[in-house]
């Protein structure tokens, strides 16, 4: 009896995990290709690291439906992208345009890399300065132990 209850509970927990399948009828293959390309290039605003095609978020489903509806109305790709950007900002695009508001997005990784390289170079330079006197002291100690007079330059 316990195993039967366990099995029923297990399968009842799996049922919410099933995703709804969306089905769209297209006029032609070109419109379908345009739709697929658009939902691949537009970002899900909820997931942020997924495109609309790969997201199961409710907002992504709505945006896919809106994209489909706009294509069925005869809107061009540019009009759809312009609408999405005007409503949700440049963040909806995986490749936002380079402009003053997105400059940090484009230049930020390079600036961070430059900062890290400068910090590493500074650290290397600092450790070399610390090691140099130690090497000189060791050479001087070696000279003293071997009986060389470093000031006179001759051996005892």
Secondary structure, DSSP 8 states (H G I E B T S, - for coil): -HHHHHHHHHHHHHGGG---------SSHHHHHHHHHHHHHBB-TTTSSSBTTT---HHHHHHHHHHHHHHHTT--HHHHHHHHHHHH-GGGBSS---SGGGHHHHHHHHHHHHHHHHHHHHHHHHHHHHHHHHHHHHHHHHHHHHTB-TTT--B-
